[in-house]
Amino acid sequence: MKKIIILLLPMLACGTAFAQLSPGEFSEVRLNSTYVNTIKPGFWSSNFRSGLIHESTGSINYGIYGDSLSGFRFRWLAHNNTAISYNTDERLIMHLDNTGVLNVKTGIVSPNPIFGSNINSKYNKVVILGPNQPAGVDSKRDISFEFQNAGKTMIRSYRGGSWDTYMQFLTNPASNAGYVDPIVHMHINHDGKVGIGTTTPQSLLAVNGDITAKKVKVTQTGWPDYVFDPAFDLRPLLQVEAHILRERRLPDVPSATEIEKKGLDIGEMQKIQMQKIEEITLYLIELKKENDKLKDKVAALEKESQALKAAASGNKP
């Protein structure tokens, strides 16, 4: 019993000493004669000032506030081995609020952070909040991949004037030296239109530059097999010639002016070209038949000519 009383006496003495302090007064506690810590007792009604401060290489300050909307907050403040001002949060590094939200001033550094869950049918999402105003690219929110003493790559999103949203992919070309924003190379519109090399796509895929591919497949309807239908009205060649002389292009083929203005529909042009190839094939078949008839006539004439020559030679004395 005596031992217990002896152990409690120092603790009671410390408790009495702290109880005598008034809000705004300070007392020092030394831990292992290495760290000097200052305790400011009492609960303040604003700015979460109550706290424990470590005044050697860093500082921790926690606060309790009676407002139900703010609740309990645990915060960390930085300083340069000087006293911390409790009237401002200018040196706030991060704080944890009563809802479990961790607010960090410059970012969270953690090796291989993991988000979400691998549980079946469990939905997860990572949310990056953005403003309602200003609208347009000024409301941008970026995910940035930054390399030391080198460039960076970004994934960017921003809102439009209503519920429309946009996404962009930015990369840093080798010539873009310095710590500046990379360049937008791919853009996705609110309506799903994709632009590569352009931020104003006018179709589902707009490419401002060359396209290299091993294979391009264009689905098309109305393929001109109808040309070989016996009911197809094949233009006489003289009509084709007259159209060429008048329009300087084949019938059914768009003009150069139209192509320059509206662009070239590859699928439609392939269909037109195939129709012309099939029409040419019919012309060739027709010409072949006419040529064969001429050959037969020539052969008959030659045979008749030879017979006449033989008869003529037989009548000579």
SVG drawing of the C-alpha trace seen along z (x, -y; Angstrom):
<svg xmlns="http://www.w3.org/2000/svg" viewBox="-34 -35 53 59">
<polyline fill="none" stroke="black" stroke-width="0.4" points="0.0,0.0 2.8,-2.4 4.4,-1.6 1.3,-2.5 0.9,-5.8 4.5,-6.7 4.0,-6.0 0.8,-8.1 2.2,-11.2 4.4,-12.4 1.4,-11.8 -0.9,-13.7 1.6,-16.5 1.9,-16.8 -1.9,-16.7 -2.2,-19.5 0.4,-21.6 -1.4,-21.3 -4.8,-22.0 -3.5,-25.3 -2.6,-26.5 -5.0,-28.8 -5.7,-28.7 -3.0,-30.5 -0.3,-29.6 2.5,-27.2 4.4,-24.5 7.3,-22.4 7.7,-18.6 11.1,-17.1 11.2,-13.6 14.5,-11.7 16.2,-15.2 16.1,-15.2 12.8,-16.7 11.3,-19.8 7.5,-19.7 5.1,-22.5 1.6,-21.8 -1.1,-24.5 -4.0,-23.3 -7.6,-24.3 -10.1,-24.1 -10.5,-27.1 -13.6,-28.0 -12.0,-28.6 -9.2,-27.5 -8.6,-24.2 -5.9,-25.7 -5.7,-23.1 -2.7,-20.9 0.6,-19.2 3.5,-20.8 6.8,-19.1 9.3,-22.0 12.4,-20.2 12.1,-18.9 8.4,-18.9 5.1,-19.7 1.8,-18.1 -1.3,-20.0 -4.7,-18.5 -7.9,-20.3 -11.4,-19.7 -14.2,-22.0 -17.7,-21.9 -19.4,-22.6 -21.2,-19.5 -20.4,-20.3 -16.6,-20.5 -16.3,-18.0 -12.9,-16.6 -9.9,-17.5 -6.4,-16.2 -3.9,-18.3 -0.2,-18.6 1.5,-22.0 5.1,-22.7 7.5,-25.3 11.2,-26.1 11.9,-25.4 9.9,-28.5 6.6,-29.0 3.5,-28.2 0.8,-30.8 -2.6,-29.3 -4.5,-32.1 -3.8,-30.9 -3.4,-27.6 -0.7,-29.0 1.7,-26.2 -0.9,-23.4 0.5,-20.3 -2.5,-18.1 -5.5,-17.5 -7.9,-14.6 -11.5,-15.7 -14.4,-14.1 -15.7,-12.4 -12.4,-10.6 -11.3,-12.8 -7.6,-13.4 -6.6,-16.7 -3.0,-17.0 -1.3,-20.2 1.1,-19.0 0.2,-15.3 0.4,-11.9 3.7,-10.0 3.3,-6.2 5.0,-3.3 2.6,-1.4 -0.7,-2.9 -3.7,-0.6 -7.2,-1.8 -10.4,0.2 -11.2,3.8 -10.8,7.2 -14.0,8.5 -16.4,9.7 -19.3,7.3 -17.9,4.6 -17.9,1.2 -15.1,-1.3 -14.1,-4.6 -11.5,-7.3 -13.0,-10.8 -11.2,-14.0 -13.6,-16.9 -13.8,-19.9 -15.6,-23.2 -18.9,-24.2 -17.4,-27.5 -15.5,-28.6 -16.7,-26.5 -14.5,-25.1 -10.8,-24.2 -10.3,-26.6 -12.2,-24.0 -9.5,-21.4 -8.4,-18.6 -5.2,-16.6 -3.6,-13.4 0.1,-14.1 3.0,-11.7 6.1,-13.7 9.7,-12.6 12.7,-14.1 14.6,-16.6 12.5,-15.5 9.0,-15.9 5.6,-14.8 2.4,-13.2 -1.1,-14.2 -4.6,-12.9 -7.0,-15.9 -10.7,-16.4 -12.8,-19.6 -16.5,-20.5 -18.4,-22.3 -21.2,-24.8 -23.8,-22.3 -23.5,-18.6 -21.0,-18.0 -17.5,-16.8 -14.3,-16.4 -11.1,-14.3 -7.6,-15.0 -4.3,-13.1 -1.2,-15.3 2.5,-14.2 5.7,-16.1 7.7,-16.2 11.5,-16.1 11.7,-19.7 9.4,-20.9 12.1,-21.5 11.5,-22.9 8.7,-22.3 5.8,-23.4 2.6,-21.8 2.8,-19.1 0.8,-19.3 -2.7,-17.9 -2.4,-15.1 -5.7,-13.3 -9.1,-14.8 -12.4,-13.1 -15.6,-15.3 -18.6,-15.0 -20.4,-13.3 -17.7,-10.6 -16.0,-12.2 -12.2,-11.6 -9.6,-14.0 -6.0,-13.1 -3.9,-16.2 -7.1,-18.3 -9.3,-19.4 -12.3,-20.1 -13.2,-16.7 -16.1,-16.9 -16.7,-13.1 -16.3,-10.1 -12.6,-10.0 -10.7,-13.0 -7.0,-12.7 -5.0,-15.8 -2.1,-14.0 -1.0,-10.7 -2.5,-7.3 -0.3,-4.2 -2.0,-0.8 -1.5,2.8 -5.2,3.2 -8.3,0.9 -11.7,2.4 -14.7,0.3 -18.1,1.7 -20.4,0.5 -23.9,1.2 -25.2,1.0 -22.2,2.6 -22.6,2.3 -23.4,5.9 -26.5,4.4 -24.3,3.5 -24.3,7.1 -28.1,7.4 -29.6,7.8 -32.0,4.9 -29.1,2.5 -29.1,-0.4 -25.5,-0.7 -24.8,-4.1 -23.7,-4.0 -20.1,-5.0 -21.0,-8.0 -23.0,-9.3 -20.0,-8.7 -17.8,-10.6 -20.2,-13.5 -20.3,-13.7 -16.5,-13.6 -16.2,-16.4 -18.8,-18.5 -18.0,-17.8 -14.3,-16.7 -15.0,-13.7 -16.8,-10.3 -20.5,-10.1 -21.5,-9.6 -18.0,-10.6 -17.8,-13.7 -16.0,-16.8 -12.7,-18.0 -14.4,-21.1 -16.8,-18.8 -14.0,-16.6 -12.0,-19.7 -15.0,-21.1 -16.5,-18.0 -13.6,-15.6 -13.4,-12.0 -15.6,-9.3 -13.4,-6.2 -16.2,-3.7 -18.4,-5.6 -15.5,-6.3 -14.6,-2.6 -18.2,-1.8 -18.2,-4.3 -14.8,-3.0 -16.1,0.6 -19.2,-0.4 -17.0,-2.0 -14.8,1.1 -17.8,3.3 -19.2,1.0 -15.8,1.0 -15.9,4.8 -19.3,4.8 -18.0,2.4 -15.1,4.7 -17.3,7.8 -19.5,6.0 -16.5,4.9 -15.1,8.4 -18.3,9.7 -18.4,7.1 -14.7,7.8 -15.4,11.5 -18.3,10.8 -15.9,8.6 -13.3,11.4 -15.9,13.9 -17.0,11.4 -13.4,10.9 -12.7,14.6 -15.8,15.1 -14.8,12.4 -11.2,13.8 -12.7,17.2 -14.9,15.7 -12.1,13.7 -9.9,16.8 -12.7,18.7 -13.1,16.0 -9.4,15.9 -9.3,19.6 -12.3,19.5 -10.7,16.6 -7.4,18.5 -9.3,21.7 -11.0,19.8 -7.8,18.6 -6.8,20.2"/>
</svg>
